[in-house]
Amino acid sequence: MEEHIIFEKIDLIQKIIKEKDVKKILTSEDLSFYQTAIDYIKEKLNNTIPSLVQESDLTNASNEIESAVSQLNTYVGNENTGHLKNSKNSIISASNRIKNLPTLIQDSKFNFSSEIINFKNSVSEKNSEFDEELENLKGQLSSLDDEITDRMTELNSVKEELSEKQKEIEKLNTSFEEQYESDRTKYLEKLEEQENSIKSNTDNLVQYLEKKKTEASKIVNVIGNIGATGNFQKIANDHKKDANLWRFIAILFMAGLSGLIIWAIIGLGDSEFDWTKSLIRIIAAAALSYPATYASRESSKHRKLENFNRKLELELASIESFIEILPEEKKQGIKEKLAEKYFGSTLDQFEDADLKSDKDFSLQSIERLFKAVKSLKE
């Protein structure tokens, strides 16, 4: 029986209530309750008849004591009075189980007077702890008062420094405002000077740009005239080349025509005149007259077109200078009239005149040819 675990549980709970931290938390009544219950349980177990005790009764009592230990530890951890109450209930339940165990009939060694003395000692010990804790609190309070005094002294010093800094800030603020107003006035004066200078420079720049605009307008007109008249100059040069080529061809045909006519005239002086040969020569000469006339006409046409394009180039190049000062509407009207005059009709007139001249020349050549043949027959 002495080896049962209940004795370990009793020693454990007795050890717990003697710990310093637990004594601070438990009241003197609580400490007296646990100590009295432990002494009672130990006394009953010592007087129990082992052969009549069932192990299950001891085990149940041990479980109650274990539950009391667990609840007491929980109360020490969170100081929830519910756990303390549960712990006491478990101790009471264990005491009731121990009370029913069979014991020897003898004088009990349990002394209530000693328990009362123990209670008084517990109360006295608790009061001593309270007094000690009170003295500690008084010492802490005195230290706290000293610390508060030091902090108040520091606070007053900080207030004085803060007041001085406030004065310095106000002084700096006043100085800053004065400096700001001074700098602002100077800046506005400089800004006004720069504004006047910029306006003056801008006016000069605008005048300069207007002048350059006028010059650029003239240059653009010149460039535009060159662009507009450049093709006419190229066309005139091409017509000049074509006119010279057709002139050379016409000269060749005319030379051949003249040679045949001279040859026919020389044949008239022969002793034996063959009018058939002379007629053939005259017909050949007449045949050469048409390509010669065509080449001459083409040369004349290209020459006229050359002169026309050169004249058109000069007029278009100089027209902008004459109408520059006129309003834009009048400029457009003049340009429309010039477009009707210069473009699309003159070339057709040249072609119609050349065609008429070519027809007239061909009829005259045929008439002359027949007259020459008739005179030879006579």
LUMDREN-179598 format. One record per residue: x, y, z of N, C-alpha, C in turn. Coordinates in steps of 0.001 Angstrom, whole numbers. Each point is the difference from the previous one (the first is absolute). Last residue first. Layout:
REM residues N
REC     n.xx     n.yy     n.zz    ca.xx    ca.yy    ca.zz     c.xx     c.yy     c.zz
REC        X        Y        Z        X        Y        Z        X        Y        Z
...
//
This chain:
REM residues 378
REC     n.xx     n.yy     n.zz    ca.xx    ca.yy    ca.zz     c.xx     c.yy     c.zz
REC     5148    71375  -176934     -130      996    -1054     1353      290     -619
REC     -223    -2915     3657     -639     -614    -1159     -103      997    -1138
REC     1678     1520     4118      962     -871     -655     -610     -657    -1240
REC    -2726     2640     2841      927      846     -775     1020     -843     -734
REC    -3016    -2180     2887     -708      533    -1163      913      843     -876
REC     1591    -1645     4156     -128    -1088     -982     -660      497    -1274
REC      316     3011     3588     1329     -273     -554      -69    -1095    -1059
REC    -3921     1075     2405      371     1091     -921     1348     -259     -637
REC    -1504    -2961     3388     -743     -177    -1253      333     1097    -1009
REC     1941      356     4279      525    -1173     -697     -721     -212    -1328
REC    -1480     3387     2906     1245      382     -677      576    -1166     -792
REC    -3793     -845     2675     -344      882    -1123     1250      395     -783
REC      578    -2493     3942     -578     -829    -1075     -347      858    -1209
REC     1584     2187     3870     1070     -797     -628     -540     -831    -1148
REC    -3034     2496     2623      810      883     -862     1091     -787     -711
REC    -2605    -2277     3198     -793      338    -1189      794      873     -959
REC     1977     -994     4207      -88    -1209     -837     -783      278    -1274
REC      347     3404     3276     1266     -208     -685      -70    -1207     -922
REC    -3672      943     2723      151     1017    -1049     1272     -220     -788
REC     -757    -2743     3756     -927     -316    -1099      156      985    -1156
REC     2499      780     3901      492    -1205     -670     -895     -378    -1165
REC    -1247     3540     2803     1147      398     -828      522    -1180     -786
REC    -3383     -801     3100     -518      780    -1125     1116      402     -948
REC     1212    -2159     3999     -701     -943     -872     -544      718    -1228
REC     2022     2572     3384     1004     -774     -744     -662     -975     -956
REC    -2771     2502     2874      646      894     -982     1014     -761     -831
REC    -2086    -2310     3573     -968      291    -1058      623      871    -1087
REC     2598     -943     3866     -163    -1205     -814     -976      244    -1143
REC      682     3495     3157     1211     -238     -804     -174    -1194     -915
REC    -3435      883     3014       22     1024    -1050     1212     -178     -895
REC     -368    -2718     3835     -952     -414    -1031      -27     1002    -1143
REC     2607     1069     3767      616    -1087     -751     -926     -496    -1103
REC    -1591     3267     3053      992      542     -942      614    -1083     -855
REC    -3211     -829     3671     -566      453    -1276     1051      389    -1028
REC      742    -1751     4764    -1022     -801     -647     -438      438    -1366
REC     2310     3312     3762      -16    -1463       16    -1160     -557     -814
REC     1021     4835      697     1247     -682     -322     -142    -1500     -215
REC    -3730     3069     1114      738      555    -1132     1146     -901     -428
REC    -2686     -976     3831     -800     -167    -1212      761      462    -1235
REC     2037      706     4156      -55    -1436     -276     -811     -281    -1256
REC      213     4412     1614     1255     -392     -643       17    -1488     -318
REC    -3681     1673     2388       -3      526    -1368     1267     -399     -743
REC     -273    -1134     4561     -969     -777     -780      -39      469    -1451
REC     2668     2409     3082      597    -1300     -310     -955     -873     -813
REC    -1537     4181     1588     1013      189    -1051      603    -1336     -399
REC    -3000      -53     3603     -690      323    -1257      967      162    -1153
REC     1728     -663     4368     -599    -1220     -523     -720      241    -1326
REC     1802     3728     2269     1076     -879     -464     -587    -1260     -644
REC    -2922     2983     2117      413      474    -1327     1124     -863     -562
REC    -1393     -969     4356    -1089     -293     -937      371      439    -1415
REC     2947      998     3655       39    -1406     -384    -1083     -342    -1023
REC     2054     5015      159     -718     -898      909      -52    -1422     -552
REC     4176     3048    -1516    -1456      -23     -172     -653     -905     1041
REC     4811      695     -738     -616      993      893    -1521       -4      -98
REC     2702    -2923    -2766      291     -274     1402     -744      941      934
REC      271     -403    -5058    -1274     -146      731      211     -222     1498
REC     3688      630    -3121     -957     1068     -312    -1273      -98      837
REC     3501    -3296      290      529     1288      474    -1004     1120     -222
REC     -908    -4377    -1632     -149       91     1448      484     1331      538
REC      502    -1138    -4669    -1365      382      355     -176      171     1505
REC     4052    -1439    -2627     -109     1399      438    -1389      369      507
REC     1169    -4404    -1681     1026      337      986     -169     1402      553
REC    -2801    -1603    -3510     -335     -640     1273     1005      335     1092
REC      828     1629    -4371    -1202      632      547     -389     -610     1350
REC     3679    -1820    -2415      298     1354      475    -1216      642      645
REC     -555    -4256    -1996      899      -82     1159      269     1373      587
REC    -2423     -309    -4005     -825     -411     1132      835      -95     1280
REC     2239      894    -4049     -811     1155      376     -853     -326     1230
REC     2436    -3476    -1810      913      962      620     -752     1247      432
REC    -2380    -3316    -2316      341     -442     1351      966      946      691
REC    -1191      898    -4521    -1186      102      860      325     -397     1446
REC     3306     -490    -3381     -202     1415      350    -1187      171      953
REC      792    -4327    -1611     1129      443      833     -199     1436      461
REC    -3062    -1764    -3058     -233     -520     1352     1136      370      950
REC      475     1163    -4541    -1070      796      614     -286     -472     1432
REC     3052    -2474    -2475      572     1314      304    -1045      888      663
REC    -1322    -4221    -1553      796     -118     1228      642     1322      380
REC    -2385     -126    -4061     -906     -225     1134      767      -92     1310
REC     2438      368    -4036     -667     1267      327     -918     -165     1213
REC     2083    -3837    -1670     1011      892      584     -624     1314      422
REC    -2699    -3024    -2316      273     -478     1361     1029      875      692
REC     -913      938    -4540    -1153      330      842      225     -445     1450
REC     3234    -1170    -3199       28     1448      247    -1145      413      926
REC      157    -4440    -1423     1092      260      944       81     1476      338
REC    -3116    -1269    -3261     -399     -518     1323     1067      282     1050
REC      941     1092    -4526     -991      923      581     -428     -451     1400
REC     2844    -2787    -2353      727     1230      336     -935     1005      643
REC    -1819    -4014    -1632      724     -187     1271      795     1223      409
REC    -2287      460    -4179     -926     -227     1122      731     -296     1317
REC     2319      579    -4217     -474     1269      578     -915     -230     1221
REC     1882    -3453    -2881      858      425     1126     -504     1268      672
REC    -2212    -1669    -3835     -181     -951     1099      841      383     1216
REC      448     2460    -3998    -1267      326      669     -259     -936     1178
REC     3728     -860    -2657      217     1240      767    -1259      395      751
REC     -301    -3651    -2879      825     -350     1169      254     1216      871
REC    -2206      693    -4079     -883     -706      950      762     -388     1267
REC     2463     1922    -3473     -859     1019      630     -946     -652     1019
REC     2748    -2808    -2560      808      781      957     -856     1043      728
REC    -1992    -2552    -3395      278     -850     1177      787      771     1045
REC     -801     2094    -4118    -1233     -109      776      206     -830     1269
REC     3529      343    -3084     -190     1278      706    -1253      -38      869
REC      887    -3676    -2726      957       64     1117     -186     1279      806
REC    -2597     -424    -3869     -411    -1013      998      918       27     1211
REC      800     2676    -3935     -932      619      977     -477     -998     1047
REC     4453      606    -2982     -906    -1098      362     -929      523     1085
REC     3479     2122    -4067     -785      212     1228     -967    -1160      199
REC     4703     1036    -2678    -1132     -932      -64     -768       94     1315
REC     3490     2833     -370     -438        1    -1403    -1195     -925     -186
REC      825     2432     4784      572    -1076     -809     -562       65    -1422
REC    -1282     2867     3876      969      496    -1000      622    -1089     -837
REC    -3061     -781     3645     -723      696    -1060      946      474    -1103
REC     1497    -2080     4139     -393     -951    -1050     -759      671    -1140
REC     1223     2438     3905     1189     -268     -827     -364     -945    -1146
REC    -3308      846     3177      229     1187     -835     1202     -212     -908
REC     -999    -3330     3200    -1019       16    -1062      205     1185     -934
REC     2754     -333     3774      344    -1075     -950     -996      -21    -1156
REC     -809     2942     3563     1148      467     -814      371    -1046    -1042
REC    -3317    -1211     3044     -495     1048     -909     1124      513     -885
REC     1112    -3132     3311     -787     -622    -1059     -513     1039     -989
REC     2314     1523     3857      904     -740     -894     -755     -620    -1169
REC    -2433     2150     3443      700      975     -861      918     -706     -984
REC    -2143    -2632     3223     -970      543     -941      666      966     -976
REC     2597    -1728     3534     -278    -1033    -1000     -963      490    -1068
REC      865     2883     3569     1206     -141     -821     -208    -1063    -1084
REC    -3372      562     3159       39     1142     -923     1218      -68     -924
REC     -399    -3190     3471     -979     -243    -1060       -8     1141    -1017
REC     2828      534     3713      447    -1131     -810     -965     -272    -1151
REC    -1166     3282     3164     1105      460     -865      487    -1127     -892
REC    -3226    -1033     3279     -585      783    -1102     1074      495     -974
REC     1397    -2204     3942     -627     -945     -939     -591      737    -1194
REC     1784     2627     3432     1076     -694     -702     -573     -991    -1015
REC    -3032     2198     2777      596      957     -953     1101     -678     -799
REC    -1987    -2393     3532     -868       41    -1187      522     1014    -1024
REC     2350     -263     4057       85    -1281     -704     -835       25    -1276
REC     -179     3736     2877     1289      -61     -701      136    -1296     -781
REC    -3801      478     2736      -48      962    -1122     1288      -34     -798
REC     -247    -2594     3968     -817     -583    -1073      -64      928    -1213
REC     2234     1596     3834      746    -1110     -591     -770     -613    -1170
REC    -2184     3304     2436     1118      590     -751      820    -1092     -680
REC    -3471    -1254     2944     -518      457    -1296     1102      626     -847
REC     1143    -1273     4376     -278    -1189     -817     -532      388    -1386
REC      698     3433     3136     1285     -529     -470     -202    -1242     -866
REC    -3784     1850     2058      507      913    -1038     1321     -504     -555
REC    -1847    -2302     3656     -772     -263    -1227      492      879    -1140
REC     1879      746     4224      453    -1287     -526     -721     -328    -1312
REC    -1373     3828     2295     1345      207     -543      536    -1291     -607
REC    -4095     -206     2261     -152      738    -1267     1360      247     -647
REC      -68    -1995     4257     -449     -937    -1032     -183      694    -1346
REC     1113     2627     3830     1115     -868     -392     -383     -950    -1113
REC    -2886     3219     2359      512      334    -1341     1111     -917     -454
REC    -2145     -434     4324    -1087       57     -981      513      193    -1414
REC     3019      -66     3697     -641    -1304     -127    -1072       -8    -1066
REC     2093     4051      988      964     -899     -641     -609    -1379     -185
REC    -2513     3096     2307       54      358    -1418      963     -905     -745
REC     -266     -496     4619    -1226     -476     -639      -15      310    -1481
REC     3531     1664     2571      123    -1460     -122    -1221     -587     -685
REC     -111     4549      914     1022     -268    -1018      137    -1499     -222
REC    -2863     1363     3369     -570      337    -1305      986     -303    -1118
REC     1479     -526     4397     -948    -1062     -352     -627      265    -1356
REC     2792     3288     1784      787    -1165     -413     -908    -1144     -426
REC    -2020     3830     1739      587      283    -1311      779    -1204     -520
REC    -1729     -296     4276    -1095      -11     -969      524      261    -1403
REC     2982      342     3600     -299    -1401     -315    -1118     -107    -1024
REC     1100     4264     1599     1079     -526     -836     -277    -1448     -397
REC    -2998     1940     2961     -114      661    -1305     1062     -530     -952
REC      204    -1486     4383    -1162     -578     -655     -176      591    -1389
REC     3302     1728     2813      419    -1261     -599    -1159     -696     -707
REC     -974     3931     2327      916      317    -1096      430    -1279     -723
REC    -2554     -497     3820     -829      561    -1066      857      316    -1220
REC     2205    -1421     3873     -682    -1114     -664     -909      481    -1125
REC     2173     3223     2651      992     -730     -780     -652    -1152     -767
REC    -2672     2400     2966      345      840    -1153      996     -718     -901
REC    -1053    -2121     3997    -1164      -17     -893      274      832    -1243
REC     3231       32     3389      -11    -1287     -688    -1168      -95     -977
REC      328     3783     2749     1079        6     -995        6    -1296     -801
REC    -3015      221     3526     -394      946    -1056     1051       43    -1098
REC     1011    -2553     3773    -1054     -636     -793     -457      900    -1136
REC     3086     1635     3143      639     -973     -893    -1029     -687     -894
REC    -1654     2925     3239      788      747     -991      648     -948     -997
REC    -2305    -1946     3555     -933      664     -907      746      750    -1086
REC     2539    -1951     3394     -554    -1031     -891     -972      615     -995
REC     1785     2789     3319     1044     -377     -952     -519    -1033     -994
REC    -2831     1268     3474      158     1110     -948     1039     -338    -1056
REC     -519    -3103     3420    -1212       36     -818       79     1109    -1039
REC     3421     -341     3196      103    -1067     -999    -1215      -17     -920
REC      -67     3042     3554     1050      373     -947      132    -1052    -1099
REC    -2922     -962     3485     -556     1063     -835     1017      454    -1036
REC     1412    -3114     3171     -964     -621     -910     -610     1034     -934
REC     2859     1454     3418      756     -681    -1058     -940     -629    -1023
REC    -2024     1964     3698      656     1033     -807      791     -632    -1144
REC    -1963    -2872     3097    -1028      619     -842      598     1087     -879
REC     2807    -2046     3166     -345     -940    -1068    -1038      591     -946
REC     1227     2414     3846     1100      -21     -974     -340     -906    -1183
REC    -3067       82     3531       20     1301     -678     1091       32    -1066
REC     -204    -3793     2717    -1156       43     -898      -31     1307     -781
REC     3229     -585     3387      326     -795    -1194    -1135       42    -1012
REC     -786     2151     4088     1090      674     -718      345     -745    -1289
REC    -3157    -1932     2860     -559     1197     -630     1060      736     -799
REC     1437    -3692     2505     -879     -427    -1090     -580     1201     -741
REC     2540      700     3890      864     -376    -1112     -825     -415    -1214
REC    -2343      972     3918      639     1222     -507      877     -320    -1207
REC    -1955    -3625     2171    -1020      794     -685      589     1282     -575
REC     2801    -2729     2634     -302     -634    -1282    -1029      799     -788
REC     1077     1348     4368     1114      272     -911     -267     -583    -1384
REC    -3117     -959     3337      -40     1431     -319     1100      359     -989
REC        6    -4355     1607    -1161      204     -862     -113     1454     -423
REC     3284    -1210     3142      361     -454    -1344    -1142      220     -983
REC     -863      967     4468      992      947     -517      407     -369    -1426
REC    -2825    -2923     2260     -720     1232     -330      946     1042     -578
REC     1924    -3951     1557     -792     -259    -1212     -763     1245     -421
REC     2386      141     4020      924      -23    -1134     -758     -214    -1311
REC    -2467     -250     3965      419     1382     -250      950       68    -1194
REC    -1257    -4215     1407    -1156      675     -588      333     1446     -323
REC     3160    -2565     2304      -50     -376    -1416    -1166      670     -710
REC      354      624     4625     1101      685     -680       -4     -319    -1495
REC    -3088    -2262     2647     -352     1426      -67     1083      791     -721
REC      818    -4512      856    -1014      137    -1043     -423     1454     -164
REC     2941    -1086     3473      684     -100    -1297     -983      182    -1149
REC    -1830     -116     4285      813     1210     -162      731      -12    -1343
REC    -2419    -3824     1136     -909     1113     -280      770     1294     -215
REC     2390    -3791     1358     -404     -117    -1408     -940     1132     -384
REC     1253     -309     4456     1159      393     -803     -331      -47    -1488
REC    -3214    -1554     2970      114     1462      101     1175      513     -826
REC     -500    -4619      278    -1087      577     -790       45     1523       35
REC     3024    -2438     2685      371      -86    -1415    -1060      642     -882
REC    -1013     -281     4512     1127      926     -188      447        6    -1456
REC    -3228    -3096     1186     -575     1345       -7     1084     1047     -196
REC     1347    -4439      494     -631      192    -1308     -640     1389     -101
REC     1902    -1296     4102     1052      182    -1013     -608      270    -1371
REC    -2972    -1016     3433      615     1311      244     1085      284    -1032
REC    -1957    -4206      -57     -947     1000     -511      565     1402      184
REC     2430    -3541     1813      103      -16    -1469     -941     1022     -621
REC     -168     -614     4648     1277      623     -386      137       72    -1514
REC    -3714    -2250     1671     -115     1441      257     1277      729     -402
REC       17    -4660     -257     -822      564    -1067     -184     1500      183
REC     2234    -2395     3311      846       86    -1204     -763      622    -1155
REC    -2422     -824     3887      975     1070      242      917      182    -1205
REC    -3006    -3551     -133     -721     1269     -112      939     1180      212
REC     1693    -4333      616     -228      255    -1431     -714     1327     -212
REC      583    -1416     4415     1292      348     -600     -134      309    -1485
REC    -3794    -1510     2226      347     1344      451     1336      451     -586
REC    -1361    -4385     -824     -815      941     -778      288     1438      407
REC     2073    -3417     2414      549       56    -1368     -762      997     -859
REC    -1616     -836     4278     1236      779       63      647      113    -1379
REC    -3755    -2715      337     -374     1401      173     1234      887       63
REC      579    -4644     -132     -415      498    -1323     -391     1466       69
REC     1028    -2114     4005     1206       92     -832     -329      559    -1384
REC    -3548     -872     2892      780     1146      474     1255      199     -845
REC    -2660    -3754     -910     -685     1229     -410      781     1232      430
REC     1581    -4161     1400      216      159    -1446     -659     1274     -498
REC     -752    -1141     4394     1402      407     -174      324      213    -1480
REC    -4194    -1729     1096       84     1425      327     1424      515     -157
REC     -711    -4558     -596     -609      736    -1121       70     1500      261
REC     1429    -2856     3385      952      -46    -1126     -524      796    -1184
REC    -2836     -506     3640     1119      876      358     1024       52    -1119
REC    -3577    -2964     -480     -473     1382     -104     1123      974      300
REC      928    -4508      528     -185      303    -1431     -446     1437     -196
REC      355    -1604     4378     1333      176     -595      -99      346    -1489
REC    -3932    -1039     2265      511     1303      418     1378      261     -593
REC    -1840    -4184     -806     -753     1022     -734      490     1398      363
REC     1779    -3620     2362      524       34    -1379     -709     1057     -839
REC    -1623     -773     4286     1299      690       67      624       96    -1389
REC    -3888    -2435      359     -297     1421      182     1292      799       56
REC      386    -4582     -208     -463      505    -1289     -329     1475       91
REC     1188    -2275     3884     1182      219     -855     -401      529    -1370
REC    -3416    -1133     2895      722     1178      511     1224      297     -836
REC    -2577    -3870     -787     -595     1213     -570      707     1251      494
REC     1780    -5138     -725      -97     1034     1020     -535     1270     -638
REC      507    -5709     -836     -303     1276     -661     -320     1043     1068
REC      910    -4747      649     1112      914      215     -248     1361     -622
REC    -3566    -3904     1986      581      646    -1196     1113      949      403
REC    -1741    -4611     2432        0     1454       98      692      609    -1218
REC    -2309    -4561     -804     1003      490      928      -63     1511       37
REC    -1832    -4338    -2990     -682      785     1031     1043      370     1054
REC      894     -919    -5436       83     -551     1347     -710      922      984
REC    -1588     -103    -5232     1130      427      829      -52     -686     1362
REC    -2183      -15    -5518        1     -609     1348     1258      386      774
REC    -2264     3289    -3810      901    -1151       94      -38     -564     1439
REC    -2334     4010    -1621     -744    -1263       34      901    -1227       74
REC     1716     4522     -405     -739      -98     1263     -703    -1349      132
REC     2228     1317    -4032      934     -482     1020     -725     -223     1332
REC    -2436     1874    -3574      347    -1385     -327      933     -586     1070
REC    -1168     4514      401    -1170     -841      255      296    -1463     -303
REC     3278     3204    -1064     -119     -153     1466    -1181     -897      351
REC      628     1199    -4525     1022     -959      425      -81     -242     1507
REC    -2810     3275    -1786     -429    -1325     -463      994    -1069      416
REC     1117     4473      885    -1096     -426      874     -485    -1393     -384
REC     3213     1988    -2764      595     -340     1298    -1076     -507      969
REC    -1411     1622    -4201      687    -1287     -162      643     -437     1316
REC    -2015     4225     -113    -1025    -1048      -69      632    -1379     -158
REC     2823     3777     -166     -488     -247     1360    -1050    -1102       18
REC     1562     1406    -4207     1069     -681      732     -440     -328     1429
REC    -2868     2557    -2721       14    -1406     -435     1066     -791      751
REC     -145     4625      752    -1183     -640      576      -52    -1476     -376
REC     3335     2633    -1953      277     -178     1432    -1171     -710      688
REC     -515     1213    -4513      917    -1134      125      347     -248     1470
REC    -2636     3730     -997     -751    -1221     -293      869    -1230      144
REC     1699     4497      294     -490     -587     1256     -811    -1270     -216
REC     4140     2067    -2895    -1448     -127     -159     -550     -741     1225
REC     4718     1217    -1346     -688      615     1139    -1513       57     -200
REC     3790    -1947    -2792     -890     1053     -506     -812      714     1076
REC     3539    -3384      997      371      552    -1310     -872     1159     -430
REC     -825    -2459     4035     1244      769      157      396      653    -1322
REC    -3647    -2937      -73     -350     1247      700     1234      881      194
REC      625    -4284    -1815     -682      864     -969     -370     1337      627
REC     1825    -3309     2795     1026      516     -922     -615      940    -1039
REC    -2956    -2237     2896      774     1005      734     1091      608     -885
REC    -2601    -3574    -1695     -801     1222       67      752     1113      729
REC     2068    -4269     -191     -115      580    -1350     -771     1323       22
REC      306    -2501     4033     1315      552     -382      -77      700    -1354
REC    -3807    -2331     1463      190     1215      798     1325      674     -343
REC     -920    -4164    -1944     -841     1041     -610      146     1317      753
REC     2153    -3723     1829      665      402    -1257     -787     1099     -706
REC    -1916    -1959     3817     1131      858      385      748      498    -1244
REC    -3469    -3062     -685     -551     1268      455     1112      970      387
REC     1192    -4384    -1153     -436      755    -1192     -583     1356      389
REC     1193    -3013     3436     1203      534     -659     -370      833    -1228
REC    -3420    -2318     2243      441     1145      802     1231      657     -616
REC    -1530    -3924    -2005     -971     1083     -215      385     1248      789
REC     2587    -3870      657      215      546    -1356     -949     1154     -278
REC     -444    -2438     4043     1196      849       16      240      658    -1365
REC    -3475    -3083      313     -331     1182      791     1184      955       63
REC      557    -4152    -2131     -787      913     -839     -383     1263      764
REC     2222    -3684     2134      910      875     -786     -770     1009     -846
REC    -1736    -1976     4780       12     -372    -1427      851     1017     -796
REC      166    -1614     5410     -118     1113     -978       50     -559    -1416
REC      639    -2484     4179    -1409      244     -277     -222     1101    -1053
REC     4351    -1349     1632     -618    -1215     -527    -1466      187     -342
REC     2678     3572     1993      340     -306    -1387     -728    -1204     -554
REC    -1508     3651     3689      369    -1421       57      263     -457    -1432
REC      634     5202     2016     -823     -924     -792      525    -1428      147
REC     1823     4296     1769     -803     -829      903     -876    -1011     -739
REC     2826     3145    -2353      897     -660      963     -764     -935      940
REC    -2358     2669    -3106      713    -1084     -678      928     -731      965
REC    -2316     3782     1576     -928    -1102     -255      704    -1169     -673
REC     2484     3966      703     -315     -639     1280     -924    -1195     -197
REC     1028     2680    -3770     1173     -777      413     -277     -742     1321
REC    -3318     2937    -1591      109    -1178     -885     1176     -870      422
REC     -575     4063     2308    -1094     -920      301      123    -1266     -831
REC     2997     3556     -852      298     -657     1281    -1073    -1027      363
REC     -707     2590    -3850     1116     -930     -213      340     -728     1302
REC    -3293     3358      162     -488    -1160     -749     1105    -1020     -200
REC     1126     4126     2025     -838     -803      895     -486    -1265     -698
REC     2437     3127    -2572      871     -633      982     -797     -902      938
REC    -2341     2580    -3272      795    -1065     -622      849     -725     1047
REC    -2525     3700     1511     -875    -1074     -486      820    -1151     -561
REC     2222     3936     1309     -419     -792     1162     -887    -1161     -418
REC     1302     3082    -3326     1159     -777      441     -364     -886     1188
REC    -3271     2968    -1527      230    -1067     -982     1177     -871      420
REC     -956     3796     2612    -1051     -998      154      207    -1161     -955
REC     2851     3719     -360      332     -802     1187    -1053    -1074      243
REC      576     1488    -5054     -259      698     1262      369     -908     1174
REC     2291     -180    -5052    -1034     -544      880     -147      857     1258
REC     3350     1200    -3170    -1291       19     -689    -1124     -451      925
REC     4552        7     1410     -379     1376     -303    -1399       75     -599
REC     1999    -4220      880     -400      656     1239     -436     1441     -235
REC     1827    -2481    -3557    -1356     -456      296     -512      669     1271
REC     4436      802    -1351     -925      642     -940    -1443     -386      296
REC     3466    -2062     2509     -121     1426      316    -1011      691     -906
REC     -346    -5270     1431      789      846     -906     -314     1470      250
REC    -2186    -3784     2133     1110      602      723      876      882     -898
REC    -3732    -2608    -1547     -521     1091      839     1098      660      826
REC     1086    -3729    -2841     -483     1136     -797     -435     1149      896
REC     1327    -4166     1895     1146      745     -517     -442     1249     -745
REC    -3255    -3013     1495      582      678     1151     1213      838     -420
REC    -2103    -2700    -3198     -838     1163      298      525      768     1219
REC     2311    -3963    -1233       67      990    -1087     -825     1243      333
REC      -46    -3802     2891     1263      741      107       82     1110    -1055
REC    -3681    -2889     -233      -92      825     1208     1262      833      173
REC      -99    -3093    -3508     -886     1114     -310     -123      940     1204
REC     2417    -4008      496      737      937     -873     -849     1231     -309
REC    -2026    -3509     2388      947      701      861      851      995     -813
REC    -3060    -2864    -2192     -703     1074      705      939      811      889
REC     1107    -4087    -2577      303     1306     -605     -659     1163      729
REC     1530    -4728     2408    -1047      493     -902      319     1431     -442
REC     2425    -2955     3190      557      241    -1328    -1034      552     -968
REC     -998    -1363     4506      861     1177       76      624      335    -1349
REC    -2663    -3927      536     -825     1207        0      863     1262        0
//
